Amino acid sequence: MYRNYFYPNMRITGVVASATGDVNGDGLQDIVYVTGYRETDVSIIQNMTLGIQDGATGVSVSIPLQKNMGYDPRIFLGDFTGDGIKDILITIPTGGSGGTTNNYIYSFVNNEPRLLFDSDAFNQSYQYEVTYKDDYKVEVFSIRNNMRYIIDLSLRGPDYLNEIYDAEGKLKTPVSGWVDPISGIHPMDLEYDNFFDLMAYQQIAGTFHADTIGTIQNRLKWNGYVFVLDYQELGIYGSEE
């Protein structure tokens, strides 16, 4: 007589995301996938690894991901470099507050993996200063490109403003916010030529993490060697009457 046993901490291993497309340039469809494992009592996926199976030979290559823990990874295949061959974008939600993600882009031309984009390197390079000012203003300074943005808080509710400003709109004490790491990254084919740019979003936090006061939007283009900033803008939220 056979019995089925369930172990609450059983480890489940396998493919957690996949896509099909020609990523090595030989004209045949390759299989791109991410593997990982999770315990049966948790939803976080650990030890995620990028895999690529050559459509011509069936041979697979595994590429460890530097930050390999998160939730429900996504794969997008598209040409970011303009060589006519699809590259591999992997997006891994971290599950942390702010909706941050770990993101990697790999080229696999001629079966040689090449890292084109790493969100950790981006986050270290794109630094900001968020400073509350008198008259219900917040200044956001982008160190990377020496740009300043001003956010008007005057439409925020009195409970919020009275914690920070006096009756004349002067700061009671110095207040600083911060800008999160990438909280969303999206391929964009703005010229409809099957050549993709990247739009990377970063949330701006005010007095506490859930106090989102705006979003930095970075459009990144491949210059032949690296992704560079094409333009940057700051988006703010409206207020109901």
Secondary structure by P-SEA (a helix, b strand, c coil): cbbbbbbccccccccccccccccccccbbbbbbcccccccccccccbbbbbbbcccccbbbbbbbccccccbbbbbbcccccccbbbbbbbbbcccccbbbbbbbbbbccccccccccaaaaaaabbbbbbbbccbbbbbbccccbbbbbbbcccccaaaaaaccccccccccbbbbbbbcccbbbbbccccccbbbbbbbbbbbccccccccbbbbbbbbbccccccccccbbbbbbbcc
